[in-house]
Amino acid sequence: MHTSLTVLNHVLAASTGSTGSTKKGGSFAPFLVLLVLFMVAYLVFIRPARNRQRAAIEERRSAEVGDEVITTAGLLATVVAIDDEYLTLEVAPGVHCRYVPAAILRVNRDDEDEDLGEDQPAPDVSNHEVIAEPETGPTETGTTDTPGKAD
């Protein structure tokens, strides 16, 4: 029992930093470690997230009438009008919906698509598998399985 108390006293003394001598003041090492850890977390996580957020806001503001946009729900639409608080999007011919600008995920411009098409070679599809249409034949009732045709 006496041995375990002695070991416990040594462990407590080591963890509190008391070595028997009276030492005033503390070390700045734990504070510096926390400060460096916070700075690394800021540079790795917070700063890039803020830059992405700023770029997304700038892209939403750059939407103009006639641009094709993708909403956060994945809807492809064309901007037909821009108000102070809303964008009017044409989601189908003659179908207009009002959206808040925060719902715009990405703006697709025609000039960007053309630039990418000129620089990029056409994909090689020579090694892709071609899936044949299923053959239709007589069924048990003697009719043929032809989709879209009625007997």
C-alpha positions as CSV (number, residue, x, y, z in Angstrom):
1,M,0.0,0.0,0.0
2,H,2.8,2.4,0.9
3,T,4.5,1.7,-2.4
4,S,1.4,2.5,-4.5
5,L,1.0,5.9,-2.6
6,T,4.6,6.8,-3.3
7,V,4.2,6.0,-7.0
8,L,1.0,8.0,-7.1
9,N,2.7,11.0,-5.4
10,H,5.5,10.9,-8.0
11,V,3.0,10.8,-10.8
12,L,1.0,13.7,-9.4
13,A,4.2,15.7,-8.9
14,A,5.4,15.0,-12.4
15,S,2.1,16.0,-13.9
16,T,1.8,19.3,-12.0
17,G,5.4,20.2,-12.7
18,S,6.5,20.4,-9.0
19,T,9.9,19.0,-8.4
20,G,10.3,20.1,-4.9
21,S,11.8,23.5,-5.8
22,T,9.6,26.5,-5.8
23,K,9.3,27.8,-9.4
24,K,7.4,30.9,-10.1
25,G,5.8,31.7,-13.4
26,G,4.9,29.3,-16.2
27,S,6.1,28.2,-19.5
28,F,4.8,29.6,-22.7
29,A,5.3,26.3,-24.5
30,P,1.7,25.1,-24.1
31,F,0.4,28.4,-25.2
32,L,2.6,28.5,-28.3
33,V,1.6,24.9,-29.2
34,L,-2.1,25.9,-29.1
35,L,-1.4,29.0,-31.1
36,V,0.5,27.1,-33.8
37,L,-2.2,24.5,-33.9
38,F,-4.9,27.2,-34.4
39,M,-2.9,28.8,-37.1
40,V,-2.4,25.5,-39.0
41,A,-6.1,24.8,-38.7
42,Y,-6.9,28.2,-40.0
43,L,-4.6,27.8,-43.0
44,V,-5.8,24.3,-43.8
45,F,-9.5,24.5,-43.2
46,I,-11.0,28.0,-42.7
47,R,-9.1,30.1,-45.3
48,P,-9.8,27.7,-48.3
49,A,-13.5,27.4,-47.3
50,R,-13.8,31.2,-47.2
51,N,-12.2,31.5,-50.6
52,R,-14.6,28.9,-52.1
53,Q,-17.5,30.8,-50.5
54,R,-16.4,34.1,-52.0
55,A,-15.9,32.5,-55.4
56,A,-19.4,31.0,-55.3
57,I,-21.0,34.3,-54.3
58,E,-19.1,36.1,-57.1
59,E,-20.3,33.5,-59.6
60,R,-23.9,34.0,-58.5
61,R,-23.6,37.7,-58.9
62,S,-22.2,37.3,-62.4
63,A,-25.3,35.6,-63.8
64,E,-26.8,37.5,-66.7
65,V,-29.9,37.2,-68.7
66,G,-29.5,34.3,-71.2
67,D,-27.0,32.3,-69.1
68,E,-27.7,28.7,-68.3
69,V,-27.5,27.9,-64.6
70,I,-27.6,24.9,-62.4
71,T,-29.5,25.3,-59.1
72,T,-28.5,23.6,-55.8
73,A,-31.3,21.1,-56.5
74,G,-29.7,20.1,-59.8
75,L,-32.2,21.9,-62.0
76,L,-30.9,23.2,-65.4
77,A,-32.5,26.5,-66.3
78,T,-32.0,29.7,-68.3
79,V,-32.0,33.1,-66.7
80,V,-34.8,35.3,-68.2
81,A,-35.0,38.2,-65.7
82,I,-33.0,39.5,-62.8
83,D,-34.6,41.5,-60.0
84,D,-33.1,42.9,-56.8
85,E,-34.0,39.8,-54.7
86,Y,-35.0,37.1,-57.2
87,L,-33.9,35.5,-60.5
88,T,-36.6,34.4,-62.9
89,L,-35.5,31.1,-64.5
90,E,-37.0,29.3,-67.5
91,V,-37.0,25.7,-66.6
92,A,-38.9,24.5,-69.7
93,P,-40.2,26.4,-72.7
94,G,-42.8,28.9,-71.3
95,V,-42.3,27.8,-67.7
96,H,-40.8,30.5,-65.5
97,C,-39.9,30.1,-61.8
98,R,-38.5,32.7,-59.4
99,Y,-35.4,31.7,-57.3
100,V,-33.3,33.4,-54.8
101,P,-29.7,33.9,-56.0
102,A,-28.4,31.6,-53.2
103,A,-30.1,28.7,-55.1
104,I,-27.7,29.1,-58.0
105,L,-24.9,26.5,-57.8
106,R,-23.1,27.2,-61.0
107,V,-23.4,29.5,-64.1
108,N,-22.7,27.7,-67.4
109,R,-21.7,30.1,-70.2
110,D,-21.7,29.2,-73.9
111,D,-18.2,30.8,-74.5
112,E,-16.6,28.5,-71.8
113,D,-18.1,25.4,-73.3
114,E,-16.9,26.3,-76.8
115,D,-13.3,27.0,-75.5
116,L,-13.2,23.6,-73.8
117,G,-14.5,21.9,-76.9
118,E,-11.8,23.3,-79.2
119,D,-8.9,22.4,-76.9
120,Q,-10.1,18.9,-76.0
121,P,-9.9,16.1,-78.5
122,A,-12.9,13.9,-79.1
123,P,-13.0,10.9,-76.8
124,D,-12.0,7.6,-78.2
125,V,-15.0,5.4,-78.2
126,S,-13.5,2.5,-80.2
127,N,-13.1,0.3,-77.2
128,H,-16.6,0.9,-75.7
129,E,-19.0,-1.9,-75.6
130,V,-22.1,-1.6,-77.8
131,I,-25.3,-2.9,-76.1
132,A,-27.6,-4.4,-78.6
133,E,-31.4,-4.0,-78.4
134,P,-33.2,-7.1,-77.1
135,E,-34.6,-9.3,-79.7
136,T,-38.4,-9.5,-79.8
137,G,-40.0,-12.7,-80.6
138,P,-43.3,-14.5,-80.2
139,T,-44.5,-14.9,-76.6
140,E,-46.7,-17.6,-75.1
141,T,-49.8,-15.9,-76.4
142,G,-48.4,-15.8,-79.9
143,T,-48.0,-12.0,-80.1
144,T,-44.7,-10.3,-80.5
145,D,-43.1,-8.2,-77.9
146,T,-42.8,-4.8,-79.6
147,P,-42.6,-1.9,-77.3
148,G,-45.1,0.9,-78.0
149,K,-47.3,-1.1,-80.4
150,A,-50.7,-2.4,-79.4
151,D,-52.2,-5.6,-80.8
